[in-house]
Amino acid sequence: MASNWHYQVMRHDDDLGVWYGVHEYYNLPSGPGWTMTPLLTGESVEELKEILKMIEQDIYKHGVKDYE
């Protein structure tokens, strides 16, 4: 089985309570793995969807800037 990855919403339940994070999720020959730090977090899946919509709108509105 070849290694591949995708973005995955994962539910966290810890001392901060229940929250959701978007992680890079890897299917490896040895089993699944994911990034320790989520790329994006929210209190619900719906909040994650709204944040992603805002990100897309801002990319269209503000374009790309050089990182110096």
C-alpha positions as CSV (number, residue, x, y, z in Angstrom):
1,M,0.0,0.0,0.0
2,A,1.4,3.4,-1.0
3,S,1.6,6.2,1.4
4,N,-1.0,8.9,0.9
5,W,-2.5,11.7,2.9
6,H,-5.6,13.9,3.2
7,Y,-7.0,16.6,5.5
8,Q,-9.1,15.1,8.3
9,V,-11.3,16.6,10.9
10,M,-10.6,15.0,14.3
11,R,-12.5,15.4,17.5
12,H,-10.5,16.2,20.6
13,D,-11.7,15.6,24.1
14,D,-9.1,16.8,26.7
15,D,-8.7,19.2,29.7
16,L,-9.8,22.0,27.4
17,G,-13.1,20.2,26.6
18,V,-14.4,19.0,23.3
19,W,-13.0,20.7,20.2
20,Y,-12.2,19.9,16.6
21,G,-9.1,20.2,14.5
22,V,-8.1,19.8,10.9
23,H,-5.1,17.6,10.7
24,E,-3.0,16.1,7.9
25,Y,-3.8,12.4,8.0
26,Y,-1.5,9.8,6.6
27,N,-2.3,6.2,5.5
28,L,1.0,4.5,5.9
29,P,1.9,0.8,5.5
30,S,2.4,0.7,9.2
31,G,-1.0,2.2,10.0
32,P,-2.6,5.6,10.2
33,G,-0.8,8.7,11.4
34,W,-1.6,12.4,11.7
35,T,0.1,15.7,12.5
36,M,0.2,16.4,16.2
37,T,-0.7,20.1,15.8
38,P,-3.9,20.8,13.8
39,L,-3.8,23.2,11.0
40,L,-7.1,24.8,12.0
41,T,-9.3,24.5,15.2
42,G,-12.8,25.3,16.2
43,E,-15.5,24.5,18.7
44,S,-17.6,22.6,16.2
45,V,-17.5,21.2,12.7
46,E,-19.8,24.0,11.6
47,E,-17.3,26.6,12.9
48,L,-14.5,24.9,11.0
49,K,-16.7,25.1,7.8
50,E,-17.3,28.8,8.4
51,I,-13.6,29.5,9.0
52,L,-12.8,27.7,5.7
53,K,-15.3,29.8,3.8
54,M,-13.8,33.0,5.3
55,I,-10.3,31.8,4.3
56,E,-11.4,31.2,0.7
57,Q,-13.2,34.6,0.5
58,D,-10.1,36.4,1.9
59,I,-7.9,34.7,-0.7
60,Y,-10.1,35.9,-3.5
61,K,-10.4,39.4,-1.9
62,H,-6.8,40.0,-0.9
63,G,-4.8,37.7,-3.2
64,V,-1.2,36.7,-2.5
65,K,1.5,38.8,-0.7
66,D,5.2,38.1,-0.6
67,Y,6.5,36.7,2.7
68,E,9.7,38.5,3.5
